[in-house]
Amino acid sequence: MRRDKTPLLLMEQLVTLLVFALAAAVCLRAFVTADGLSRSMADREQAAIHCQNAAELLKQKAGDIPAALGELGDVGQREGFGYFVSYGEGWSEFVPDGVRTSSYTLQVQPLDSGVPGLGKAQVTAYGWEKSTMKELFSLEVAWREVTGRG
């Protein structure tokens, strides 16, 4: 009596298909994770560039924070938060319309350097995720304060 090998062949093909489906799912998850990390690093890179630009402008303007940030966009000030500039998606100019909220915020908080004639500030870039502020990049900047001569 001969046995038919068709059920065994079907079972073998089903197991092979299951293995390939599992491998595809693992690869898809890895690609999604890599894409998320790539986007996160791009945000951090842009935050670093904007923080460095703000720091250079602060040095150039001898610590005049509103004047320095005024070159980057509309400057706001909040007690305890310091000065800030808001940005839209992709670090574009943010125009408040009452509907959309900003995606990124660049903050400059004046600090006490403890040294006469030396100004200091903390420049920090934040990203907004579901109305929660997440720090992307931060640096301290110092400049020599110019006094009137006469």
Buried (B, 14 or more C-beta within 10 A) or exposed (E): EEEEEEEEEEEEEEEEEEEEEEEEEEEEEEEEEEEEEEEEEEBBEBBBEBBBBBBEBBBEBEBBBEBBBBEBBEBBEEEEEBBBBBBBEEBEEBEEEEEEEBBBBBBBBBBEBEEEEEBBBBBBBBBBEEEEEEEBBBBEBBBEBEEEEE
